[in-house]
């Protein structure tokens, strides 16, 4: 049950990090933004990832600790049971019970669902089938986990219990069998880690059919499996909308299956759903680049001298506003005039500034943010060459 990276893997990862070069955090570095990407490659203006403190792994005796940003849906307490309700009669509390820190199905009491609604998420669920072996096929330790209340990841005791493949433990029920049977023995805790992306419809048109990745006890058993409408019992699923959000449901299938350590992390929106990761639409990219340019220019207004000028030049990579471009071009001309007047004895002290400006102007010319015949670039090149700064 305890899943950790092996020492060999940790060692190799550490060596790779030590061998990687440390790159400066600077502008004018990688390829610039384009029609479907609002940020450049290695863009320092791209937001930093939020800090998340990882959780801990579970053992058979002890549930692990969720990550710091997780929404905890069941932590073994009666209080967390209050986050759930009866599915058919939502105004009523669930009849499922907490036994020794586990949420246990009471056969015949019906499905339960979360009061809170969710969409795309990372879901962690631990479950255990009864130790008393009763029934065969779908009658042995059966339950299910329904994402947004609609598509089921099967819960079933298949430790030594064949059944139809697309109804096996770890299946997207009625859609796709698991790639492997990685179950522990009945009564032991099984761990599901699920990455869920809902179907997206807009104006009645399917934009993304949705998909699901499932790990069973650390083994991948569903690899970005298309949802195909969510599947179902004896019925082939067809693409359909799941809506914006829905509850997490747990199934009562007549067996006292237990659950523990249930938590969820909402995932960032996909670009197709209004997010800003991955390939975006040209319209959304233009809006984002305009927003970024405005923010950079506001930052430039707080600066002075070359730092202000460089920041204005940087903003042109996102939005070629004529007024800003004219201001930056005039600023470059003034800066170059001042630089040329620096006494020979003091020019060495300006080396870093001059090289930085040459590289920035060269970047803007290379990617056609400034004209190819922009005279400041060859003039700076002459200064650099005259002082031997172009030699490695």
Buried (B, 14 or more C-beta within 10 A) or exposed (E): BEBEEEEEEEEEEEEEEEEEEEEEEEBBBEEBBEEEBBBBEBBBBEEEEEEEEEBEBBEEEBBBBBBEEBBBBBBBEEEBBEBBBBBEEEEEEBEBBBEEBBBBBEEEBBBBBBEEBBBBBBBBBBBBBBEEBEEEEBBBBBBBBBBBBBBBBBBBBBBEBEBEEBBBBBBBBBBBBBBEBBBBEBBBBBBBBBBBBBBBBEEEEBEBBBBBBBBBBEBBBBEEBBBBBBBBEEEEBEBBBBBEBBBBBBBBBEBBBBBBBBBBBBBEBBBBBEBBEEEBEEEBBBBBBBBBBBEBBEBBEEEEEBEBBBBBBBBBBBBBBEEBBEBBBEBBEEBBEEBEEBEEEEBEEBEEBBBBBBBBBBBBBEBEBBEEEBEBBEBBBEBBEEBEBEEE
